[in-house]
């Protein structure tokens, strides 16, 4: 009797180790990131495929009742004319291992298309604010604004909660003593009961070496002033600091012209006007002017 049971066990294990071709059905819940809709489908869909695998795998798949959540790239989800969604079998090979597991060989999908149902959700699009503490090596500075991608995201939640959210901030980024372009990824700060279309953003901080040029007592001109009118400007001259990319190709103080626009004076309440710099070379990263506001009086 013992010998019989042992032989039966050997026979059973041997047969389970052999490879068979069978039709396998797997229920899944489709996940995605479709703007304006829930991230998880309302109900499972079933994928039927003809696969070759071992008896052990067939046994495991037969008794496994778990419904997997499988994320599908939004570009793989089509939209019908009636607004419903569907997934063609042509994209399913991209997800085969994730759905069926390892040690299976796909022969063909028997399901022509999947039709997941996604419910609409309350949502709005808001900008992302980059939060950072940055310092630079001597004679280095940011060449331009930090670029983040995406610079806005879609958020989902209760309408009352969404109304109070104007932007989403990143978690603080810290970089010190920068002397070259810096790139990275950063998570977004979470808000309770709010879902995001993206949970992180990439950032790029352009850094350059600079040279500083000072221009003292730059004359202030007036633009768009009607004939016969006189506009007095106090003070009549400005001090400017130019921060230019290194190496310096042209002295900005030789070509820049500083002026007050008479139209800005007309719009002002108390005669305070912000000067405008004309002919500013592209090599100028930024500048500082003193004073920042000039008092203007019409005579």
C-alpha positions as CSV (number, residue, x, y, z in Angstrom):
1,X,0.0,0.0,0.0
2,X,2.8,2.4,0.9
3,X,4.6,1.6,-2.4
4,X,1.4,2.3,-4.3
5,X,0.9,5.7,-2.6
6,X,4.6,6.5,-3.3
7,X,4.2,5.6,-6.9
8,X,1.0,7.6,-7.2
9,X,2.8,10.6,-5.7
10,X,5.7,10.3,-8.1
11,X,3.2,10.0,-11.0
12,X,1.2,13.0,-9.8
13,X,4.3,15.2,-9.4
14,X,5.6,14.1,-12.8
15,X,2.4,15.0,-14.6
16,X,2.2,18.4,-12.8
17,X,5.7,19.2,-14.0
18,X,4.8,18.6,-17.6
19,X,3.7,21.5,-19.8
20,X,0.2,21.8,-21.2
21,X,-1.7,24.2,-23.5
22,X,-4.9,25.4,-21.9
23,X,-7.4,28.3,-21.9
24,X,-6.9,30.4,-18.9
25,X,-9.3,33.1,-17.6
26,X,-8.1,35.8,-15.3
27,X,-10.4,38.5,-13.8
28,X,-8.7,41.9,-13.3
29,X,-9.5,45.4,-12.1
30,X,-8.2,48.0,-14.6
31,X,-6.4,51.0,-13.2
32,X,-5.4,54.1,-15.1
33,X,-5.1,57.8,-15.0
34,X,-7.8,59.2,-17.3
35,X,-8.5,62.9,-16.6
36,X,-11.9,63.4,-14.9
37,X,-12.5,59.8,-14.1
38,X,-11.8,57.4,-11.1
39,X,-8.5,55.7,-11.2
40,X,-10.0,52.2,-10.6
41,X,-12.7,50.6,-12.8
42,X,-16.1,50.0,-11.3
43,X,-16.0,46.3,-11.8
44,X,-13.6,43.5,-12.9
45,X,-13.2,42.4,-16.5
46,X,-12.1,38.9,-17.6
47,X,-9.2,38.2,-19.9
48,X,-9.2,34.8,-21.7
49,X,-5.9,33.6,-23.2
50,X,-4.6,30.3,-24.6
51,X,-1.3,29.7,-22.8
52,X,1.3,26.9,-22.4
53,X,2.6,26.2,-18.9
54,X,3.1,23.5,-16.3
55,X,0.5,21.6,-14.4
56,X,1.6,23.3,-11.2
57,X,0.8,26.7,-12.7
58,X,-2.5,25.6,-14.0
59,X,-3.4,24.3,-10.5
60,X,-2.3,27.5,-8.9
61,X,-4.2,29.7,-11.4
62,X,-7.4,27.5,-11.0
63,X,-7.5,28.0,-7.2
64,X,-6.2,31.6,-7.1
65,X,-9.3,33.8,-6.5
66,X,-7.4,37.1,-6.2
67,X,-8.5,39.8,-8.5
68,X,-5.4,41.8,-9.5
69,X,-5.4,45.5,-10.0
70,X,-3.5,46.2,-13.3
71,X,-2.4,49.7,-14.3
72,X,-2.9,50.4,-18.0
73,X,-1.2,53.3,-19.7
74,X,-4.0,55.9,-20.6
75,X,-2.7,55.8,-24.2
76,X,-3.7,52.1,-24.4
77,X,-7.3,52.9,-23.4
78,X,-9.6,53.9,-26.3
79,X,-12.7,56.0,-26.2
80,X,-15.9,55.0,-28.0
81,X,-18.3,57.5,-29.6
82,X,-20.8,56.9,-26.7
83,X,-18.1,57.9,-24.2
84,X,-17.4,54.4,-23.0
85,X,-13.9,52.9,-22.7
86,X,-12.3,49.8,-24.2
87,X,-8.9,48.2,-24.5
88,X,-7.9,46.3,-27.6
89,X,-6.3,42.9,-27.4
90,X,-3.3,44.2,-29.4
91,X,-2.0,46.0,-26.3
92,X,-2.5,43.1,-23.9
93,X,0.9,41.5,-24.5
94,X,2.4,44.5,-22.8
95,X,0.7,43.4,-19.6
96,X,0.9,39.6,-20.0
97,X,3.4,38.8,-17.3
98,X,1.8,41.2,-14.8
99,X,-1.6,39.5,-15.4
100,X,-0.7,35.9,-15.7
101,X,2.6,35.7,-13.9
102,X,5.9,34.0,-14.9
103,X,6.6,30.7,-16.6
104,X,3.7,31.0,-19.0
105,X,4.0,31.2,-22.7
106,X,1.3,33.1,-24.6
107,X,-0.1,31.5,-27.7
108,X,-3.0,33.8,-28.3
109,X,-5.5,36.1,-26.6
110,X,-9.1,34.9,-27.0
111,X,-10.5,38.2,-25.7
112,X,-10.9,40.7,-28.5
113,X,-11.3,43.7,-26.2
114,X,-11.9,44.7,-22.6
115,X,-14.6,47.1,-21.6
116,X,-13.7,48.6,-18.2
117,X,-16.2,51.1,-16.7
118,X,-14.8,54.2,-15.2
119,X,-17.0,56.6,-13.2
120,X,-16.6,60.3,-13.4
121,X,-15.1,62.2,-10.4
122,X,-15.1,65.8,-9.3
123,X,-11.9,67.3,-10.4
124,X,-10.0,70.5,-11.3
125,X,-6.6,71.4,-12.7
126,X,-4.2,73.4,-10.5
127,X,-0.6,74.6,-10.8
128,X,2.3,73.0,-9.0
129,X,4.5,75.2,-6.9
130,X,8.2,74.2,-6.5
131,X,9.4,74.6,-3.0
132,X,13.2,74.8,-2.6
133,X,16.1,76.1,-0.5
134,X,18.9,76.8,-2.9
135,X,22.4,78.3,-2.5
136,X,25.1,78.9,-5.0
137,X,28.8,78.8,-5.2
138,X,30.5,82.2,-5.4
139,X,30.0,83.8,-8.8
140,X,27.2,81.3,-9.7
141,X,23.5,81.9,-9.9
142,X,20.3,80.5,-11.5
143,X,20.3,81.3,-15.2
144,X,16.5,81.0,-15.5
145,X,13.4,79.9,-13.5
146,X,13.4,76.3,-12.3
147,X,11.4,74.1,-14.8
148,X,9.1,71.5,-13.4
149,X,7.2,68.8,-15.3
150,X,4.3,68.6,-15.2
151,X,3.8,72.2,-14.1
152,X,0.1,71.5,-13.3
153,X,-1.9,68.4,-12.2
154,X,-5.5,67.2,-12.0
155,X,-6.8,66.7,-8.4
156,X,-9.9,64.8,-7.4
157,X,-12.1,65.0,-4.3
158,X,-15.2,66.5,-2.7
159,X,-16.2,69.8,-4.4
160,X,-15.9,71.8,-1.1
161,X,-12.4,70.5,-0.6
162,X,-11.4,71.3,-4.2
163,X,-12.7,74.9,-4.0
164,X,-10.2,75.6,-1.3
165,X,-7.1,74.3,-3.2
166,X,-5.4,76.9,-5.5
167,X,-2.1,75.0,-6.0
168,X,-0.2,71.9,-4.9
169,X,3.3,72.3,-3.4
170,X,6.2,70.0,-3.8
171,X,8.0,68.7,-0.7
172,X,11.0,71.0,0.1
173,X,14.1,70.5,-2.1
174,X,17.5,71.5,-0.7
175,X,20.6,72.1,-2.8
176,X,23.7,74.0,-1.6
177,X,26.8,75.4,-3.2
178,X,25.4,74.8,-6.7
179,X,27.8,75.4,-9.7
180,X,26.2,73.4,-12.5
181,X,22.7,72.5,-13.8
182,X,20.8,70.3,-11.3
183,X,18.0,67.8,-12.1
184,X,15.9,65.5,-10.0
185,X,12.5,64.3,-8.9
186,X,10.4,65.4,-5.9
187,X,7.2,64.1,-4.4
188,X,4.1,66.4,-4.0
189,X,2.8,67.3,-0.6
190,X,-0.2,65.2,0.2
191,X,-3.6,66.6,1.1
192,X,-6.1,64.5,3.0
193,X,-8.9,63.0,0.9
194,X,-7.5,64.4,-2.3
195,X,-6.2,62.2,-5.1
196,X,-3.6,63.5,-7.6
197,X,-3.1,62.6,-11.3
198,X,0.6,62.7,-10.6
199,X,2.4,62.1,-7.3
200,X,5.8,63.5,-8.2
201,X,7.3,66.0,-10.6
202,X,10.7,66.4,-12.3
203,X,12.7,69.6,-11.9
204,X,15.6,71.2,-13.7
205,X,17.6,74.1,-12.1
206,X,19.7,75.9,-14.7
207,X,22.9,77.2,-13.2
208,X,25.6,79.5,-14.7
209,X,28.7,81.4,-13.8
210,X,28.1,85.1,-13.9
211,X,30.0,88.4,-14.0
212,X,28.6,91.6,-12.4
213,X,28.7,95.0,-14.2
214,X,27.8,98.2,-12.4
215,X,26.4,101.3,-14.1
216,X,26.1,104.4,-11.9
217,X,24.1,107.5,-12.7
218,X,22.2,106.1,-15.7
219,X,20.1,108.8,-17.2
220,X,16.3,108.4,-17.1
221,X,14.3,109.2,-20.3
222,X,10.6,109.6,-20.8
223,X,8.6,107.6,-23.4
224,X,5.2,108.4,-25.0
225,X,5.0,111.9,-23.5
226,X,2.6,114.2,-25.4
227,X,4.2,117.3,-27.0
228,X,4.0,120.4,-24.8
229,X,4.0,118.5,-21.5
230,X,6.9,118.1,-19.1
231,X,7.4,115.2,-16.7
232,X,10.0,115.7,-14.0
233,X,11.5,112.5,-12.6
234,X,13.0,112.2,-9.1
235,X,15.8,111.2,-8.9
236,X,16.8,111.8,-12.5
237,X,19.4,109.1,-12.5
238,X,19.6,105.4,-11.5
239,X,22.3,103.0,-10.3
240,X,22.1,99.5,-12.0
241,X,23.8,96.2,-11.3
242,X,23.8,93.7,-14.2
243,X,24.4,90.0,-13.7
244,X,25.6,88.6,-17.0
245,X,26.6,85.2,-18.2
246,X,30.3,84.4,-18.2
247,X,32.3,85.1,-20.3
248,X,31.0,88.6,-20.9
249,X,30.4,89.2,-24.6
250,X,29.2,92.8,-24.4
251,X,28.9,95.5,-21.8
252,X,25.2,96.1,-21.2
253,X,25.8,99.6,-19.8
254,X,26.9,100.8,-23.2
255,X,23.6,99.9,-24.9
256,X,20.8,99.9,-22.3
257,X,18.5,102.8,-22.1
258,X,16.3,103.4,-19.0
259,X,13.0,105.2,-19.4
260,X,9.7,105.9,-17.7
261,X,6.6,105.3,-19.8
262,X,4.2,108.3,-19.6
263,X,1.3,105.9,-19.9
264,X,2.4,104.2,-16.7
265,X,2.4,107.7,-15.1
266,X,-1.2,108.3,-16.2
267,X,-2.3,105.0,-14.6
268,X,-0.4,105.6,-11.3
269,X,-2.3,106.9,-8.2
270,X,0.5,108.9,-6.6
271,X,3.0,109.4,-9.5
272,X,5.2,106.4,-8.6
273,X,6.6,104.7,-11.7
274,X,8.7,101.6,-12.3
275,X,11.5,102.2,-14.8
276,X,11.8,100.1,-18.0
277,X,15.2,98.9,-19.5
278,X,15.4,99.0,-23.3
279,X,18.0,97.2,-25.4
280,X,18.8,94.7,-22.7
281,X,21.2,92.1,-24.1
282,X,20.3,88.4,-23.9
283,X,23.5,87.8,-21.9
284,X,21.9,89.7,-19.0
285,X,20.5,87.1,-16.6
286,X,19.0,89.6,-14.2
287,X,19.5,93.1,-12.9
288,X,18.9,95.3,-9.9
289,X,18.0,99.0,-10.2
290,X,18.0,101.7,-7.5
291,X,15.6,103.2,-6.8
292,X,13.0,100.6,-7.9
293,X,10.3,103.3,-8.1
294,X,10.7,106.9,-9.3
295,X,8.6,109.8,-8.3
296,X,7.1,111.6,-11.3
297,X,5.6,115.1,-11.4
298,X,3.9,116.7,-14.4
299,X,4.7,120.3,-14.9
